[in-house]
Each structure stands twice: as C-alpha cells, then as structure tokens.
Amino acid sequence: MADAKIQPNAASVETFLASVEPPARREDARALDALFRRVTGAEPVMWGDAIIGYGEYETVYASGRAVRWMRSGFSPRKAKHSLYLMGGYCDDLAAAERARLLERLGRHSKGKSCLYINKLADVDMGVLEQLVAADWQAMQRIFPPAN
C-alpha cells in the first residue's frame, strides 16, 4: 500500500487543540472535536501536524493506488476550519443528502471532499451535526470497519 503524504501519528490531540490560535478558533476547534467524538464514537488521532481524524479506512483508487485515510476529520486552519467529509465524495446517495443539508447549513464553502467554515457561529450546529453523522454513516456503509 502506498503511503499518503499525511500519516496518523502519536501526537497529542489535546496538546494540538491547546495550541490553536486565536482563542476563538481554539474554542471552535474544541467544539468540533466534541461534535466529531459524539457523532463517530471514535477517539481522535492526529494526522500530520494539523489534522484531527476519526476512524480510518483503506481503499484502492481506479488508478490502482492503495491508500489509508481517515474516515472523517477536521483541521482548524488559519483562515477557515476544514472539515474532511469523505462520504459525500465516495457515494452518490450521500452526496444528495449532503447537498440537501448544505442548503440549510449557513455560511460555508466547499471542495470535493472538504467543507470550509470560517467560524461555527456562521452555521447551524444541528445541521452540521447531521452532515457529519450522514457522512460517517456513508463511510461505514461504503467501507465497513474491519473487525
């Protein structure tokens, strides 16, 4: 299996969260961590220097490249929080649900598998929780956890 550039590591999630600046972004990051923990039931793991991931999966792309990546996660980036929601990228049914929820979320932007939020006050936290939950369920269905 080819290694992705960003790998999980043993760095402390709590230490990373405590280092996030400014304080308002740190508080948002702590709220996101609590949301992801509640929805996924997974313990967070640092991926690289600045991504907090929940769960992981392995897949092989159409190109034949095999990768290991987080099921879901986020990074409190300087400009915006980046939420890694893979389910809507991997599954048409999940993508349709995501589109419906995004209409109600509030101020955000998006990439293929990322959702960008400037600050949590800009979004409806109930809708955000639904988005994370729907995404997590899609990933569990598409890539069942190994027992």
C-alpha positions, 0 to 999 in steps of 0.5 A: 500500500502506498503511503499518503503524504499525511500519516496518523501519528502519536501526537497529542490531540489535546496538546494540538487543540491547546495550541490553536490560535486565536482563542476563538478558533481554539474554542471552535476547534474544541467544539468540533472535536466534541461534535466529531467524538459524539457523532463517530464514537471514535477517539481522535488521532492526529494526522500530520501536524494539523489534522484531527481524524476519526476512524480510518479506512483503506481503499484502492483508487481506479488508478490502482493506488492503495491508500489509508485515510481517515474516515472523517476529520477536521483541521482548524486552519488559519483562515477557515476550519476544514472539515474532511467529509469523505462520504459525500465524495465516495457515494452518490446517495450521500452526496444528495443528502449532503447537498440537501443539508448544505442548503440549510447549513449557513455560511460555508464553502466547499471542495470535493471532499472538504467543507470550509467554515470560517467560524461555527457561529456562521452555521447551524450546529444541528445541521452540521451535526447531521452532515457529519453523522450522514457522512460517517454513516456513508463511510461505514456503509461504503467501507465497513470497519474491519473487525 
